[in-house]
């Protein structure tokens, strides 16, 4: 991916995965200047697409001084310890993986970027009876950020997949973040159950949903009724797939007219399907990140006008 050298927005991407945040913010005319990711497969994808960008492989060994000047920091700290998919095993922020939030917060404390964007599973909201989410908000609030959060679903942004995630936006020193995530003129709520085309949050994506021929099959639940809920297994043919998870090769996506073309887009061999699907299952929805990036730029522009 080519950097946008004249952009006033410089992005540092943490827990970068395969670059969903990075691509989305580039589409919003922002420039990625730094990446941090520990997974070797994801690092290979990042280096393929951003060969010139500094890539650090362990946030635990990262010094604040090693991060280039950047006014937007983004990342979704690991979700495994707060995810509802791990019922009975949720360690919350005490877990080794989700606990990396505190490492991220220490870096934020030292550098104080103008904006922070965090994505995680909705389970973060009720992990440890809500205490983990309160800790996240209180920690960032104490660092001087005005914080707003909202659950957004990728299916409302032109992506034929159910993917509900909580997005936290922080603006240093004020509550500009609320204007980023909440704008009544751009939000349209679906007025029918899941059935073919429906309104989306952004006008840009009005024509983004494919025809109703998308199928999602997960081997652990083939034959299970599609009414089993938002994380159901089995198959659908109403224009959406179930949420792609990160369990490797358990997912198959079929769409005769609009294939996902995962292998072509990732540019890695077909022998790596398990790692590829796991990485995609952990990735953010690029259109949502692009929308947030564009909203940040718009709000900054409006705020600086007399």
Backbone as CSV, one residue per row, in Angstrom:
resi,resn,N_x,N_y,N_z,CA_x,CA_y,CA_z,C_x,C_y,C_z
1,UNK,0.841,-1.182,0.000,0.000,0.000,0.000,0.887,1.247,0.000
2,UNK,0.593,2.181,-0.850,1.414,3.383,-0.934,1.003,4.369,0.147
3,UNK,1.988,4.980,0.787,1.716,5.986,1.792,1.234,7.274,1.150
4,UNK,0.524,8.113,1.902,0.039,9.394,1.418,0.892,10.457,2.082
5,UNK,1.951,10.869,1.414,3.002,11.647,2.053,2.574,13.056,2.428
6,UNK,1.517,13.602,1.803,1.114,14.965,2.112,-0.009,15.028,3.142
7,UNK,-0.369,13.906,3.731,-1.442,13.899,4.716,-0.958,14.491,6.031
8,UNK,-1.819,15.295,6.646,-1.465,15.851,7.950,-1.709,14.843,9.058
9,UNK,-2.372,13.736,8.730,-2.647,12.699,9.721,-1.636,11.575,9.579
10,UNK,-0.860,11.364,10.624,0.117,10.286,10.669,-0.402,9.230,11.636
11,UNK,-0.415,7.973,11.190,-1.059,6.888,11.929,-0.035,5.901,12.459
12,UNK,-0.124,5.599,13.754,0.633,4.502,14.354,-0.360,3.386,14.657
13,UNK,-0.099,2.204,14.120,-1.037,1.085,14.207,-0.495,0.013,15.141
14,UNK,-1.241,-0.292,16.213,-0.835,-1.278,17.206,-1.771,-2.486,17.124
15,UNK,-1.246,-3.666,17.490,-2.024,-4.901,17.310,-2.555,-4.906,15.874
16,UNK,-1.671,-4.651,14.934,-2.065,-4.296,13.573,-2.720,-5.441,12.809
17,UNK,-2.459,-6.703,13.193,-3.031,-7.812,12.455,-2.575,-7.789,11.012
18,UNK,-3.528,-7.914,10.082,-3.174,-7.872,8.665,-3.401,-6.485,8.067
19,UNK,-3.640,-5.476,8.919,-3.681,-4.107,8.428,-5.050,-3.550,8.118
20,UNK,-6.087,-4.025,8.775,-7.429,-3.503,8.535,-7.551,-2.033,8.913
21,UNK,-7.051,-1.678,10.091,-7.029,-0.274,10.498,-6.222,0.547,9.496
22,UNK,-5.065,0.024,9.144,-4.135,0.748,8.282,-4.761,1.055,6.925
23,UNK,-5.380,0.035,6.329,-6.001,0.213,5.025,-7.180,1.182,5.109
24,UNK,-8.003,1.027,6.129,-9.156,1.901,6.279,-8.769,3.360,6.426
25,UNK,-7.730,3.633,7.243,-7.312,5.016,7.451,-6.571,5.560,6.236
26,UNK,-5.870,4.697,5.504,-5.294,5.146,4.237,-6.397,5.562,3.268
27,UNK,-7.481,4.816,3.242,-8.598,5.172,2.368,-9.213,6.509,2.778
28,UNK,-9.007,6.917,4.037,-9.470,8.219,4.525,-8.381,9.277,4.369
29,UNK,-7.408,9.013,3.501,-6.334,9.961,3.180,-5.409,10.245,4.364
30,UNK,-5.117,9.209,5.137,-4.170,9.312,6.238,-2.953,8.455,5.924
31,UNK,-1.842,8.744,6.559,-0.580,8.080,6.248,-0.122,7.207,7.414
32,UNK,0.059,5.923,7.162,0.574,4.995,8.167,2.086,5.166,8.264
33,UNK,2.587,5.405,9.481,4.027,5.624,9.664,4.664,4.590,10.585
34,UNK,3.829,3.737,11.225,4.380,2.767,12.177,3.377,1.647,12.383
35,UNK,3.900,0.418,12.548,3.053,-0.738,12.819,3.685,-1.596,13.903
36,UNK,2.839,-2.241,14.693,3.309,-3.162,15.731,2.410,-4.392,15.716
37,UNK,3.011,-5.571,15.527,2.263,-6.826,15.453,3.198,-7.974,15.780
38,UNK,2.711,-8.942,16.565,3.555,-10.045,17.008,3.398,-11.311,16.184
39,UNK,2.239,-11.513,15.560,1.998,-12.748,14.814,2.827,-12.769,13.532
40,UNK,3.560,-13.854,13.316,4.489,-13.908,12.189,3.767,-13.900,10.838
41,UNK,2.638,-14.609,10.754,1.897,-14.608,9.487,1.376,-13.212,9.175
42,UNK,0.797,-12.564,10.175,0.294,-11.204,9.967,1.433,-10.255,9.599
43,UNK,2.588,-10.440,10.219,3.736,-9.588,9.891,4.141,-9.748,8.430
44,UNK,4.045,-10.971,7.915,4.403,-11.199,6.520,3.441,-10.470,5.589
45,UNK,2.156,-10.425,5.964,1.177,-9.687,5.164,1.452,-8.187,5.236
46,UNK,1.768,-7.687,6.438,2.063,-6.264,6.588,3.279,-5.851,5.768
47,UNK,4.322,-6.658,5.806,5.535,-6.319,5.064,5.301,-6.401,3.562
48,UNK,4.396,-7.280,3.145,4.068,-7.376,1.726,3.369,-6.113,1.250
49,UNK,2.447,-5.603,2.074,1.635,-4.458,1.669,2.197,-3.105,2.081
50,UNK,3.000,-3.070,3.134,3.615,-1.822,3.594,5.121,-2.046,3.800
51,UNK,5.845,-2.328,2.746,7.266,-2.718,2.889,8.161,-1.636,3.476
52,UNK,7.768,-0.384,3.359,8.621,0.710,3.819,8.292,1.184,5.231
53,UNK,7.246,0.644,5.834,6.804,1.136,7.135,7.516,0.384,8.258
54,UNK,8.076,1.086,9.254,8.701,0.408,10.395,7.717,-0.532,11.083
55,UNK,8.149,-1.766,11.324,7.294,-2.783,11.938,7.997,-3.351,13.160
56,UNK,7.388,-3.156,14.336,7.912,-3.708,15.589,7.091,-4.937,15.939
57,UNK,7.744,-5.992,16.442,7.031,-7.267,16.588,6.601,-7.606,18.008
58,UNK,6.722,-6.701,18.967,6.292,-7.040,20.326,6.051,-5.755,21.101
59,UNK,4.795,-5.469,21.424,4.476,-4.239,22.121,5.092,-4.199,23.516
60,UNK,5.365,-5.372,24.104,5.974,-5.417,25.438,7.399,-4.886,25.446
61,UNK,8.061,-4.927,24.317,9.457,-4.454,24.244,9.567,-3.112,23.521
62,UNK,8.437,-2.483,23.268,8.417,-1.240,22.501,8.644,-0.042,23.423
63,UNK,9.609,0.783,23.060,9.859,2.022,23.796,9.036,3.148,23.183
64,UNK,8.458,4.033,23.991,7.692,5.163,23.435,8.511,5.988,22.445
65,UNK,9.814,6.071,22.670,10.666,6.876,21.797,10.875,6.244,20.434
66,UNK,10.541,4.960,20.296,10.689,4.278,19.008,9.499,4.508,18.077
67,UNK,8.465,5.150,18.594,7.256,5.389,17.792,7.393,6.733,17.094
68,UNK,7.326,6.772,15.763,7.442,8.044,15.044,6.331,9.023,15.433
69,UNK,6.566,10.302,15.158,5.544,11.304,15.417,4.262,10.918,14.677
70,UNK,3.159,10.845,15.418,1.889,10.420,14.840,0.757,10.985,15.682
71,UNK,-0.280,11.474,15.026,-1.380,12.094,15.761,-2.611,11.215,15.858
72,UNK,-2.588,10.048,15.218,-3.663,9.069,15.389,-3.052,7.725,15.740
73,UNK,-3.453,7.159,16.866,-3.045,5.808,17.246,-4.278,4.918,17.177
74,UNK,-4.108,3.754,16.591,-5.245,2.850,16.441,-4.831,1.430,16.803
75,UNK,-5.818,0.622,17.117,-5.533,-0.778,17.403,-6.643,-1.419,18.206
76,UNK,-6.783,-2.711,18.034,-7.726,-3.470,18.848,-6.934,-4.450,19.691
77,UNK,-6.767,-4.146,20.981,-6.003,-5.057,21.826,-6.690,-6.422,21.851
78,UNK,-5.936,-7.503,22.077,-6.492,-8.861,21.945,-7.799,-9.047,22.710
79,UNK,-8.739,-9.731,22.073,-10.092,-9.839,22.626,-10.352,-11.168,23.333
80,UNK,-9.434,-12.124,23.239,-9.755,-13.485,23.667,-10.221,-13.574,25.117
81,UNK,-9.651,-12.761,25.998,-9.976,-12.877,27.418,-11.270,-12.173,27.808
82,UNK,-11.855,-11.391,26.871,-13.119,-10.721,27.165,-14.243,-11.205,26.263
83,UNK,-13.926,-12.055,25.290,-14.909,-12.480,24.303,-15.953,-13.420,24.891
84,UNK,-17.207,-13.245,24.442,-18.277,-14.148,24.851,-18.069,-15.552,24.306
85,UNK,-17.231,-15.671,23.268,-16.940,-16.994,22.713,-16.173,-17.859,23.704
86,UNK,-15.596,-17.237,24.715,-14.825,-17.981,25.722,-15.562,-18.025,27.061
87,UNK,-16.876,-18.212,27.010,-17.659,-18.287,28.242,-17.074,-19.333,29.181
88,UNK,-16.933,-18.940,30.425,-16.365,-19.836,31.423,-14.861,-19.740,31.508
89,UNK,-14.228,-19.101,30.526,-12.775,-18.975,30.519,-12.348,-17.515,30.405
90,UNK,-13.274,-16.600,30.600,-12.975,-15.188,30.420,-12.188,-14.643,31.606
91,UNK,-10.940,-14.313,31.386,-10.094,-13.749,32.436,-10.129,-12.223,32.439
92,UNK,-10.771,-11.648,31.421,-10.867,-10.196,31.359,-9.509,-9.537,31.206
93,UNK,-9.389,-8.332,31.755,-8.129,-7.596,31.645,-7.020,-8.204,32.494
94,UNK,-7.370,-9.195,33.316,-6.341,-9.921,34.058,-5.666,-10.972,33.187
95,UNK,-6.254,-11.257,32.036,-5.697,-12.245,31.133,-4.421,-11.743,30.466
96,UNK,-3.586,-12.660,30.081,-2.297,-12.297,29.475,-2.464,-11.560,28.160
97,UNK,-3.512,-11.901,27.400,-3.671,-11.290,26.081,-4.435,-9.970,26.156
98,UNK,-5.643,-9.978,26.685,-6.407,-8.731,26.770,-5.759,-7.734,27.736
99,UNK,-4.969,-8.240,28.666,-4.259,-7.369,29.591,-3.213,-6.490,28.924
100,UNK,-2.928,-6.751,27.653,-2.000,-5.886,26.914,-2.564,-4.478,26.732
101,UNK,-3.850,-4.291,27.050,-4.405,-2.935,27.042,-3.569,-2.004,27.911
102,UNK,-3.130,-2.494,29.070,-2.388,-1.638,29.991,-1.026,-1.247,29.406
103,UNK,-0.422,-2.148,28.663,0.828,-1.829,27.978,0.598,-0.725,26.950
104,UNK,-0.489,-0.851,26.213,-0.864,0.153,25.223,-1.111,1.501,25.898
105,UNK,-1.815,1.475,27.039,-2.134,2.713,27.752,-0.873,3.419,28.246
106,UNK,0.137,2.664,28.649,1.393,3.280,29.102,2.081,4.020,27.963
107,UNK,2.019,3.444,26.765,2.604,4.117,25.609,1.819,5.385,25.277
108,UNK,0.493,5.314,25.370,-0.337,6.489,25.128,0.001,7.589,26.126
109,UNK,0.207,7.217,27.369,0.534,8.192,28.419,1.804,8.957,28.097
110,UNK,2.767,8.287,27.511,4.053,8.918,27.227,4.008,9.838,26.005
111,UNK,3.175,9.502,25.018,3.210,10.241,23.748,1.980,11.112,23.493
112,UNK,0.851,10.793,24.084,-0.377,11.587,23.987,-0.742,11.977,22.543
113,UNK,-1.067,11.017,21.692,-1.540,11.367,20.344,-2.861,12.126,20.416
114,UNK,-3.185,12.878,19.375,-4.418,13.667,19.363,-5.662,12.782,19.385
115,UNK,-5.585,11.635,18.712,-6.730,10.737,18.598,-6.304,9.300,18.881
116,UNK,-7.186,8.553,19.512,-6.992,7.115,19.646,-8.278,6.415,19.184
117,UNK,-8.095,5.293,18.509,-9.227,4.487,18.051,-8.984,3.050,18.511
118,UNK,-9.945,2.480,19.202,-9.836,1.111,19.705,-11.052,0.319,19.236
119,UNK,-10.819,-0.895,18.790,-11.900,-1.813,18.404,-11.791,-3.085,19.222
120,UNK,-12.940,-3.618,19.634,-12.929,-4.883,20.360,-14.302,-5.536,20.240
121,UNK,-14.413,-6.748,20.755,-15.684,-7.468,20.708,-16.667,-6.855,21.704
122,UNK,-17.978,-6.969,21.450,-18.967,-6.428,22.385,-18.851,-7.016,23.786
123,UNK,-18.246,-8.223,23.888,-18.065,-8.824,25.206,-17.241,-7.977,26.151
124,UNK,-16.475,-7.023,25.616,-15.709,-6.118,26.473,-16.635,-5.328,27.395
125,UNK,-17.855,-5.058,26.917,-18.775,-4.224,27.687,-19.253,-4.892,28.971
126,UNK,-19.363,-6.226,28.963,-19.865,-6.897,30.170,-18.851,-7.819,30.824
127,UNK,-17.620,-7.835,30.328,-16.585,-8.653,30.943,-16.378,-8.234,32.401
128,UNK,-16.332,-9.235,33.277,-16.168,-8.971,34.705,-17.262,-8.031,35.209
129,UNK,-18.504,-8.318,34.754,-19.678,-7.542,35.157,-19.538,-6.060,34.819
130,UNK,-18.852,-5.767,33.743,-18.690,-4.387,33.304,-17.487,-3.681,33.883
131,UNK,-16.808,-4.302,34.843,-15.683,-3.642,35.497,-14.498,-3.466,34.544
132,UNK,-14.305,-4.402,33.616,-13.177,-4.268,32.690,-13.369,-3.074,31.762
133,UNK,-14.587,-2.893,31.274,-14.834,-1.747,30.399,-14.686,-0.442,31.172
134,UNK,-15.169,-0.432,32.397,-14.996,0.768,33.214,-13.521,1.080,33.413
135,UNK,-12.713,0.048,33.598,-11.275,0.253,33.759,-10.666,0.868,32.504
136,UNK,-11.071,0.354,31.330,-10.562,0.909,30.072,-10.908,2.392,29.971
137,UNK,-12.168,2.725,30.212,-12.619,4.112,30.078,-11.952,5.007,31.121
138,UNK,-11.895,4.556,32.371,-11.286,5.374,33.414,-9.799,5.589,33.157
139,UNK,-9.122,4.563,32.668,-7.695,4.679,32.397,-7.425,5.734,31.332
140,UNK,-8.183,5.683,30.246,-7.982,6.643,29.161,-8.464,8.040,29.546
141,UNK,-9.520,8.096,30.344,-10.012,9.389,30.834,-8.947,10.078,31.683
142,UNK,-8.277,9.329,32.523,-7.226,9.895,33.366,-6.039,10.402,32.555
143,UNK,-5.912,9.902,31.332,-4.826,10.370,30.459,-5.224,11.627,29.688
144,UNK,-6.454,12.099,29.889,-6.861,13.363,29.294,-7.725,13.254,28.056
145,UNK,-8.297,12.080,27.803,-9.082,11.884,26.586,-10.582,11.962,26.851
146,UNK,-11.275,12.671,25.953,-12.728,12.616,25.924,-13.129,11.389,25.126
147,UNK,-13.939,10.524,25.693,-14.172,9.197,25.125,-15.622,8.976,24.721
148,UNK,-15.780,8.345,23.587,-17.103,7.933,23.113,-16.989,6.512,22.590
149,UNK,-18.065,5.761,22.699,-18.021,4.386,22.213,-19.373,4.010,21.623
150,UNK,-19.313,3.073,20.715,-20.529,2.665,20.018,-20.317,1.298,19.387
151,UNK,-21.348,0.467,19.393,-21.300,-0.803,18.673,-21.768,-0.560,17.242
152,UNK,-20.920,-0.928,16.286,-21.239,-0.807,14.869,-21.152,-2.190,14.236
153,UNK,-22.010,-2.428,13.249,-22.059,-3.724,12.577,-21.626,-3.538,11.128
154,UNK,-20.684,-4.361,10.689,-20.147,-4.242,9.331,-21.228,-4.369,8.267
155,UNK,-22.325,-5.052,8.570,-23.353,-5.263,7.552,-24.028,-3.952,7.161
156,UNK,-23.908,-2.914,7.981,-24.491,-1.618,7.658,-23.519,-0.722,6.892
157,UNK,-22.353,-1.246,6.576,-21.345,-0.460,5.864,-20.963,-1.120,4.538
158,UNK,-21.916,-1.825,3.937,-21.675,-2.398,2.627,-20.928,-3.708,2.624
159,UNK,-20.739,-4.315,3.786,-20.049,-5.597,3.869,-21.076,-6.698,4.136
160,UNK,-21.193,-7.702,3.297,-22.242,-8.726,3.482,-21.892,-9.724,4.582
161,UNK,-21.656,-9.201,5.779,-21.274,-10.044,6.906,-21.743,-9.393,8.202
162,UNK,-22.368,-10.185,9.059,-22.659,-9.702,10.404,-21.346,-9.610,11.184
163,UNK,-21.044,-8.458,11.704,-19.808,-8.306,12.483,-19.961,-7.120,13.435
164,UNK,-20.534,-7.378,14.596,-20.756,-6.336,15.597,-19.491,-6.184,16.437
165,UNK,-19.020,-4.958,16.541,-17.839,-4.664,17.336,-18.033,-3.331,18.052
166,UNK,-17.412,-3.186,19.208,-17.462,-1.916,19.914,-16.256,-1.087,19.490
167,UNK,-16.516,0.164,19.142,-15.477,1.094,18.723,-15.394,2.210,19.752
168,UNK,-14.188,2.446,20.245,-13.943,3.511,21.214,-13.075,4.560,20.517
169,UNK,-13.517,5.805,20.548,-12.744,6.904,19.977,-12.434,7.884,21.100
170,UNK,-11.176,8.276,21.190,-10.754,9.242,22.195,-10.127,10.452,21.542
171,UNK,-10.533,11.639,21.962,-9.957,12.894,21.468,-9.287,13.604,22.638
172,UNK,-8.043,13.994,22.452,-7.254,14.558,23.542,-7.779,15.936,23.930
173,UNK,-8.183,16.058,25.187,-8.515,17.361,25.740,-9.952,17.815,25.607
174,UNK,-10.781,17.116,24.845,-12.172,17.547,24.696,-13.034,16.372,24.243
175,UNK,-14.296,16.665,23.907,-15.235,15.608,23.530,-15.557,15.609,22.034
176,UNK,-14.583,15.976,21.208,-14.790,15.863,19.763,-15.165,14.437,19.370
177,UNK,-14.741,13.474,20.157,-14.998,12.067,19.833,-16.484,11.765,19.685
178,UNK,-17.325,12.458,20.459,-18.766,12.198,20.389,-19.308,12.561,19.017
179,UNK,-18.762,13.609,18.410,-19.236,14.035,17.090,-18.729,13.094,15.999
180,UNK,-17.684,12.337,16.294,-17.192,11.361,15.325,-18.152,10.182,15.213
181,UNK,-18.540,9.629,16.342,-19.337,8.398,16.337,-20.842,8.631,16.277
182,UNK,-21.283,9.854,16.581,-22.726,10.102,16.642,-23.080,11.304,15.781
183,UNK,-23.795,11.032,14.716,-24.228,12.071,13.795,-25.561,11.633,13.223
184,UNK,-26.644,12.258,13.665,-27.981,11.793,13.293,-28.229,11.839,11.794
185,UNK,-27.517,12.715,11.078,-27.770,12.826,9.651,-27.199,11.671,8.854
186,UNK,-26.290,10.894,9.461,-25.639,9.829,8.700,-26.040,8.439,9.140
187,UNK,-26.939,8.339,10.127,-27.289,7.039,10.681,-28.685,6.635,10.230
188,UNK,-28.782,5.499,9.569,-30.062,4.940,9.176,-30.197,3.563,9.814
189,UNK,-31.314,3.324,10.469,-31.526,2.065,11.168,-32.364,1.143,10.299
190,UNK,-31.961,-0.113,10.238,-32.723,-1.078,9.454,-34.128,-1.223,10.037
191,UNK,-35.129,-1.178,9.162,-36.507,-1.257,9.638,-37.134,-2.627,9.412
192,UNK,-36.328,-3.583,8.983,-36.841,-4.941,8.791,-35.829,-5.931,9.321
193,UNK,-36.268,-7.151,9.609,-35.308,-8.187,9.974,-34.340,-8.430,8.834
194,UNK,-33.328,-9.218,9.090,-32.295,-9.474,8.104,-32.900,-10.109,6.854
195,UNK,-33.039,-9.328,5.790,-33.655,-9.856,4.576,-33.233,-9.004,3.386
196,UNK,-32.174,-9.418,2.733,-31.736,-8.723,1.531,-31.171,-7.353,1.830
197,UNK,-31.352,-6.411,0.879,-30.768,-5.086,1.029,-31.509,-4.292,2.095
198,UNK,-30.747,-3.423,2.775,-31.313,-2.612,3.836,-30.484,-1.340,3.979
199,UNK,-30.978,-0.303,4.659,-30.211,0.935,4.796,-28.907,0.711,5.537
200,UNK,-27.940,1.551,5.261,-26.653,1.489,5.924,-26.295,2.832,6.556
201,UNK,-25.278,2.871,7.424,-24.913,4.098,8.118,-24.416,5.200,7.196
202,UNK,-23.699,4.850,6.170,-23.075,5.847,5.336,-23.668,5.824,3.947
203,UNK,-24.003,7.002,3.434,-24.607,7.086,2.108,-23.700,6.455,1.076
204,UNK,-22.407,6.543,1.278,-21.464,6.015,0.306,-21.698,4.533,0.043
205,UNK,-22.201,3.809,1.033,-22.308,2.361,0.916,-23.718,1.892,0.558
206,UNK,-24.555,2.800,0.051,-25.929,2.424,-0.241,-25.999,1.249,-1.204
207,UNK,-25.107,1.210,-2.171,-25.127,0.141,-3.167,-24.086,-0.933,-2.898
208,UNK,-23.598,-1.014,-1.659,-22.487,-1.900,-1.374,-22.845,-3.352,-1.148
209,UNK,-24.099,-3.636,-0.777,-24.453,-5.005,-0.435,-24.714,-5.833,-1.689
210,UNK,-24.162,-7.015,-1.730,-24.310,-7.879,-2.894,-25.725,-8.443,-2.977
211,UNK,-26.010,-9.094,-4.078,-27.285,-9.791,-4.207,-27.371,-10.908,-3.167
212,UNK,-28.555,-11.429,-2.960,-28.767,-12.387,-1.874,-28.322,-13.791,-2.271
213,UNK,-27.023,-13.954,-2.401,-26.503,-15.283,-2.733,-25.221,-15.579,-1.961
214,UNK,-25.101,-15.004,-0.755,-23.925,-15.205,0.074,-24.176,-16.383,1.015
215,UNK,-23.219,-17.273,1.117,-23.338,-18.430,1.999,-22.148,-18.485,2.954
216,UNK,-22.405,-18.805,4.186,-21.338,-19.018,5.155,-21.574,-20.358,5.825
217,UNK,-20.606,-21.252,5.743,-20.741,-22.599,6.305,-19.588,-22.845,7.271
218,UNK,-19.908,-23.294,8.466,-18.884,-23.627,9.446,-19.058,-25.092,9.822
219,UNK,-17.975,-25.859,9.713,-18.113,-27.308,9.791,-18.665,-27.778,11.122
220,UNK,-18.456,-27.007,12.190,-18.904,-27.449,13.511,-20.424,-27.387,13.648
221,UNK,-21.087,-26.668,12.734,-22.519,-26.512,12.917,-23.328,-26.735,11.669
222,UNK,-22.811,-27.458,10.712,-23.575,-27.710,9.494,-24.859,-28.455,9.855
223,UNK,-25.969,-27.952,9.374,-27.252,-28.540,9.698,-27.967,-27.845,10.827
224,UNK,-27.259,-26.963,11.547,-27.894,-26.224,12.615,-28.804,-25.142,12.025
225,UNK,-29.914,-24.856,12.680,-30.868,-23.910,12.142,-30.257,-22.512,12.072
226,UNK,-30.492,-21.787,10.968,-29.945,-20.439,10.854,-30.578,-19.438,11.801
227,UNK,-31.619,-19.848,12.537,-32.258,-18.959,13.504,-31.580,-19.016,14.867
228,UNK,-30.418,-19.653,14.937,-29.775,-19.887,16.233,-29.139,-18.641,16.823
229,UNK,-29.151,-17.510,16.121,-28.631,-16.284,16.702,-27.534,-15.677,15.863
230,UNK,-27.016,-14.502,16.270,-26.032,-13.785,15.449,-24.731,-14.531,15.258
231,UNK,-24.385,-15.465,16.143,-23.167,-16.246,15.983,-23.492,-17.663,15.509
232,UNK,-24.682,-17.835,14.904,-25.114,-19.165,14.500,-24.199,-19.764,13.452
233,UNK,-24.232,-21.080,13.370,-23.471,-21.789,12.340,-24.449,-22.217,11.250
234,UNK,-23.961,-22.960,10.290,-24.832,-23.387,9.210,-24.687,-22.478,8.006
235,UNK,-25.772,-22.172,7.327,-25.658,-21.327,6.143,-26.808,-20.337,6.084
236,UNK,-26.608,-19.266,5.320,-27.636,-18.260,5.093,-27.664,-17.968,3.597
237,UNK,-28.785,-17.471,3.116,-28.827,-16.990,1.743,-29.691,-15.740,1.634
238,UNK,-29.593,-14.861,2.651,-30.387,-13.637,2.651,-29.532,-12.394,2.445
239,UNK,-28.316,-12.576,1.909,-27.490,-11.416,1.625,-26.413,-11.156,2.648
240,UNK,-26.341,-11.940,3.726,-25.318,-11.752,4.745,-24.680,-13.090,5.079
241,UNK,-23.456,-13.049,5.573,-22.863,-14.231,6.181,-22.862,-14.016,7.689
242,UNK,-22.746,-15.102,8.421,-22.504,-14.975,9.847,-21.118,-14.386,10.068
243,UNK,-20.862,-13.943,11.276,-19.561,-13.386,11.605,-18.472,-14.408,11.329
244,UNK,-17.487,-14.036,10.514,-16.337,-14.904,10.307,-15.525,-14.911,11.590
245,UNK,-15.241,-16.091,12.123,-14.491,-16.146,13.369,-13.022,-16.427,13.084
246,UNK,-12.252,-16.613,14.142,-10.805,-16.773,13.990,-10.363,-18.196,14.288
247,UNK,-11.223,-19.168,13.969,-10.894,-20.555,14.284,-10.271,-21.278,13.103
248,UNK,-9.582,-20.531,12.289,-8.826,-21.143,11.204,-9.691,-21.657,10.090
249,UNK,-9.598,-22.937,9.785,-10.222,-23.495,8.587,-11.672,-23.912,8.799
250,UNK,-12.305,-23.481,9.877,-13.677,-23.915,10.146,-14.694,-23.194,9.287
251,UNK,-14.292,-22.151,8.567,-15.237,-21.362,7.804,-15.087,-21.580,6.312
252,UNK,-16.200,-21.598,5.624,-16.197,-21.591,4.168,-17.192,-20.545,3.718
253,UNK,-16.778,-19.673,2.804,-17.649,-18.617,2.309,-17.847,-18.829,0.819
254,UNK,-19.105,-18.862,0.374,-19.403,-19.120,-1.028,-20.289,-18.004,-1.557
255,UNK,-19.907,-17.409,-2.658,-20.703,-16.372,-3.276,-20.450,-16.382,-4.772
256,UNK,-21.335,-16.982,-5.553,-21.086,-17.160,-6.978,-20.834,-15.866,-7.732
257,UNK,-21.575,-14.795,-7.400,-21.471,-13.571,-8.185,-20.482,-12.568,-7.622
258,UNK,-20.225,-12.613,-6.324,-19.323,-11.634,-5.713,-18.411,-12.325,-4.717
259,UNK,-17.481,-13.152,-5.180,-16.625,-13.908,-4.273,-15.731,-12.995,-3.457
260,UNK,-15.394,-13.455,-2.239,-14.540,-12.669,-1.364,-13.114,-12.562,-1.893
261,UNK,-12.684,-13.534,-2.689,-11.348,-13.526,-3.281,-10.257,-13.333,-2.219
262,UNK,-10.387,-14.087,-1.150,-9.444,-13.953,-0.052,-8.028,-14.284,-0.493
263,UNK,-7.880,-15.365,-1.245,-6.537,-15.776,-1.635,-5.878,-14.734,-2.532
264,UNK,-6.657,-14.189,-3.469,-6.093,-13.209,-4.373,-5.692,-11.929,-3.638
265,UNK,-6.513,-11.502,-2.679,-6.236,-10.238,-2.001,-5.079,-10.354,-1.015
266,UNK,-4.901,-11.514,-0.412,-3.819,-11.656,0.566,-2.489,-11.999,-0.076
267,UNK,-2.514,-12.480,-1.328,-1.309,-12.751,-2.104,-0.412,-13.799,-1.446
268,UNK,-0.997,-14.701,-0.731,-0.219,-15.787,-0.149,-0.781,-17.102,-0.656
269,UNK,-0.035,-18.155,-0.501,-0.376,-19.424,-1.131,-1.616,-20.055,-0.518
270,UNK,-2.268,-20.914,-1.304,-3.495,-21.560,-0.843,-3.243,-22.522,0.299
271,UNK,-1.968,-22.931,0.499,-1.662,-23.860,1.590,-1.832,-23.198,2.960
272,UNK,-1.987,-21.895,2.999,-2.053,-21.180,4.271,-3.479,-20.784,4.630
273,UNK,-4.461,-21.560,4.167,-5.854,-21.205,4.412,-6.172,-21.023,5.885
274,UNK,-5.666,-21.915,6.748,-5.990,-21.836,8.170,-5.513,-20.512,8.760
275,UNK,-4.276,-20.139,8.490,-3.753,-18.874,9.017,-4.478,-17.684,8.407
276,UNK,-4.811,-17.809,7.136,-5.492,-16.718,6.448,-6.867,-16.459,7.073
277,UNK,-7.655,-17.517,7.238,-8.984,-17.334,7.802,-8.909,-16.882,9.257
278,UNK,-7.931,-17.358,9.989,-7.777,-16.915,11.383,-7.486,-15.414,11.423
279,UNK,-6.599,-14.958,10.534,-6.255,-13.540,10.501,-7.447,-12.685,10.089
280,UNK,-8.218,-13.175,9.115,-9.397,-12.437,8.673,-10.465,-12.432,9.761
281,UNK,-10.581,-13.542,10.488,-11.532,-13.602,11.592,-11.214,-12.609,12.690
282,UNK,-9.939,-12.245,12.831,-9.526,-11.283,13.846,-9.502,-9.847,13.335
283,UNK,-9.689,-9.664,12.034,-9.498,-8.347,11.429,-10.687,-7.421,11.666
284,UNK,-10.426,-6.124,11.533,-11.497,-5.139,11.620,-12.141,-4.971,10.247
285,UNK,-13.330,-4.388,10.225,-14.020,-4.102,8.968,-13.483,-2.793,8.399
286,UNK,-12.811,-2.874,7.274,-12.151,-1.711,6.685,-13.120,-0.554,6.429
287,UNK,-14.337,-0.792,5.884,-15.234,0.351,5.636,-15.591,1.135,6.896
288,UNK,-15.702,0.461,8.033,-16.005,1.172,9.284,-14.839,2.066,9.677
289,UNK,-13.624,1.559,9.550,-12.448,2.358,9.909,-12.311,3.549,8.975
290,UNK,-12.575,3.340,7.689,-12.534,4.456,6.743,-13.544,5.524,7.151
291,UNK,-14.745,5.093,7.522,-15.788,6.031,7.944,-15.344,6.818,9.175
292,UNK,-14.769,6.150,10.158,-14.300,6.830,11.362,-13.191,7.822,11.006
293,UNK,-12.253,7.399,10.152,-11.176,8.299,9.755,-11.696,9.549,9.068
294,UNK,-12.649,9.375,8.169,-13.235,10.530,7.485,-13.977,11.436,8.463
295,UNK,-14.638,10.830,9.442,-15.335,11.627,10.447,-14.355,12.439,11.295
296,UNK,-13.232,11.850,11.657,-12.223,12.590,12.428,-11.740,13.802,11.650
297,UNK,-11.415,13.605,10.380,-10.938,14.712,9.556,-12.000,15.804,9.437
298,UNK,-13.259,15.403,9.265,-14.338,16.371,9.137,-14.527,17.164,10.421
299,UNK,-14.541,16.473,11.554,-14.751,17.157,12.828,-13.594,18.089,13.133
300,UNK,-12.370,17.679,12.852,-11.225,18.567,13.039,-11.366,19.827,12.199
301,UNK,-11.790,19.661,10.964,-11.954,20.811,10.061,-13.031,21.753,10.574
302,UNK,-14.140,21.201,11.021,-15.237,22.029,11.529,-14.857,22.728,12.830
303,UNK,-14.100,22.029,13.669,-13.711,22.596,14.959,-12.796,23.795,14.791
304,UNK,-11.931,23.757,13.775,-10.953,24.829,13.575,-11.521,25.993,12.792
305,UNK,-12.750,25.859,12.258,-13.368,26.972,11.560,-13.887,27.981,12.554
306,UNK,-13.776,29.292,12.232,-14.275,30.331,13.162,-15.783,30.292,13.318
